[in-house]
Amino acid sequence: MRTEDMYYNEQKRSEVMEAARRLRRKFLRYQQAEIVYSLSHKKLMELANAAGAIYRMDGIVLINREIFDEYLERFHETKENSDLKEED
């Protein structure tokens, strides 16, 4: 099989994407999350707390990325929502 054929193989691409998702960190320390999400410490902790994504143990604060990402999707503006706001 040619390299080109492997690249365009949909099943292989799906397998690679799924493996990448599994490798993605499930928990982030708040310092890492500030960088990943480009949020200030105060705003990050406010949103993570509202999402119920904070884990505390022995002075370490972890944020569950899956829970936090799901919570952030509530704030996603679709094109239709953006167009409606502009008309007001």
Sequence and secondary structure as in RCSB ss.txt:
>XXXX:A:sequence
MRTEDMYYNEQKRSEVMEAARRLRRKFLRYQQAEIVYSLSHKKLMELANAAGAIYRMDGIVLINREIFDEYLERF
HETKENSDLKEED
>XXXX:A:secstr
  HHHHHH HHHHHHHHHHHHHHS SEEEHHHHHHHHT  HHHHHHHHHHHT EEEETTEEEEEHHHHHHHHGGG
   HHHHHHHHH 
